Every structure is written in structure tokens, then in C-alpha cells.
Amino acid sequence: MWIRSTMAYRASFVMTTVGNFAATSLDFVAILLMFSRVEALGGYALPEIAFLYGLSSVAFGLADLAIGSMDRLGRRVRDGTLDTLLVRPAPVLAQVAADRFGLRRLGRVTQGALVLGYALATVDIDWTPLKVLLMPVMLLSGAVIFCAVFVGGAAFQFVAQDASEVQNAFTYGGTTLLQYPPTVFGKELVRGVTFVLPLAFVNWLPASYVLGRPYPLDLPAWVAFSPPLVAVGCCALAGVAWRAGLKSYRSTGS
């Protein structure tokens, strides 16, 4: 329904998509400005940073396209309109995710894919069949991990109600964090996004294997191949949190 509504005004769709593309491009422009003054950032050259950036942006863009509307849940909890979703013969999670579905978010995916393409064309990688196979696994697993973070943040809004910015700190903030190498951050932060909120499995760890870089925190080599398992675990925990939050919902009382 939302796609049909969007495509009814094609010029508006094109302009908003281009605007989304341009806005997200500013993040990479900031990186280019840094490299106009330095040759490396945290020991990583520009093509390697672009590789991390592209992986993070595409994975997050896919998750944002599919389920990015979850940050609207707090508003529905506050005004009681979530009740209308509960009586419909469809999963509430699917309805909330599809609420005001924004096809314009394709602009972020396109921009990230272009940067990733530039990185793959310029970065020096000793390609093997295993590294080639790891590329789509990284993107899909990273998208699923971000989806789990979106759902977990939405579940928190059942309690906090007005916590969309808290959720955005871990979703939008998380993808910005991953656009830079782990070597520019303190070890405590790297431990947090590895063992607490496992965003490091989106790109830092598998990309270390592809780029032939040392693993953050001196982790064993096999962790580069664990993103699918981490994604499944994140989805399981997010599902538990979502069911608990939905079960605790008591409407507005008026």
C-alpha cells in the first residue's frame, strides 16, 4: 500500500530518494576530507576505510529499508493507536515494520553500494574462494543483526514509550561507528560492540579476515565466519524481548 502511494507521485519519489542519497553521502565526504590531510586513519588507508563504510552502509540500509519504521512504535504506544494493529489478522511486528514504508531509503543502499564498489576496485585484497563467499554472508548477516537491533529497540519502547532517539543511538549511531576502523576507538568500546551489542560482527571482524588485518581484541580467526550464528542469536533475543514487550502492553487506559 505504501509503495503504491509513493509511486503515485513519481517525481516526489525521485527527489526524496536523491535527497536521501545525498544526505547519506555526506558521511563519506567527511571521510574524504579527513584523508585530504592524512594518509591513514588508525592504520587504515582510504580504500580500506571505504570497504568498512560500504559494508556497514549496505547492511544497515537493507535493514532500514525493511524494518526502519520500528522507531514509530513509541508514538503508537503513547496515543493508543497500537490497539488497531492488535485486532488485525496479521503479525503486529510485520504491521509496525510496514508502517509508512519508505522506498526512498533505497538511496542509502545505493550510496553504500557505490562506495563498496569503489573499495573493491581499489583495495588490495588477495582474493580466495572463501573470501568471495564471505562477502554476501557479511552483508546479509549484518542486515539481520541490524534488524534485530531495530526490533530490540522497539521492544524497549513498550516500557520507555518515548525512546526513539535511544533506539537511533544504537542503529544509526551503530552504523556510523562501524564506518571507521576499530583501531581508532578505545578497547572498552570495542569490547562493548563485540560482546554486549555485537555490531562488530557486521563488518569489523569478517572484514579483518578479508583485508588480512589483525583481529580486534586479538580474537581467534574463526570469529570472522561467525556472523550468521551471531545474527541468529540476536534475532532470538530480539524476538524474546518483542514478545515480552507486546505482552506487557496495556493500552493508554483512556
Secondary structure as UniProt FT lines:
FT   HELIX           2..7
FT   HELIX           10..35
FT   TURN            36..37
FT   TURN            42..43
FT   HELIX           46..67
FT   HELIX           68..72
FT   HELIX           73..79
FT   TURN            80..81
FT   HELIX           82..86
FT   HELIX           92..98
FT   TURN            99..100
FT   HELIX           103..105
FT   HELIX           106..122
FT   HELIX           129..160
FT   HELIX           164..178
FT   HELIX           182..184
FT   HELIX           187..191
FT   HELIX           192..196
FT   HELIX           199..201
FT   TURN            202..203
FT   HELIX           204..211
FT   HELIX           216..218
FT   HELIX           221..225
FT   HELIX           227..248
//
